[in-house]
Amino acid sequence: MKDRPPPTTVHLTEIAQKIKDKLAPIYGLKNILSASLILFSKLSDSDQKKAIYEALAEDIVDSAKADAKESKQNRGRKSPKAG
């Protein structure tokens, strides 16, 4: 029997996760990733960079929102006073 490589974990941006959740039950994750890579390779260098930037910007915005929410929650908590 052929040894399988260890599984890979990928954390998608929120918008990519929504797309995956919608399409994976229909087409399967392997097919979606394969088609995405083929389509991505057909983009010009500048369009590839733009797509990566947009994906990362979405992730950065999501992270900033989460950080702001956590910061706001932490401000509402009172820290214990040193005795």
Number of C-alpha atoms within 10 A of each C-alpha: 3 4 5 6 6 6 6 5 6 6 7 12 16 13 13 14 12 11 11 18 12 11 14 14 9 11 11 11 14 10 13 16 13 11 12 12 11 11 10 15 11 11 12 10 11 9 12 14 12 12 14 13 12 12 16 13 13 16 17 13 11 15 13 12 12 12 12 12 11 11 11 11 10 11 9 8 8 7 8 6 5 4 3
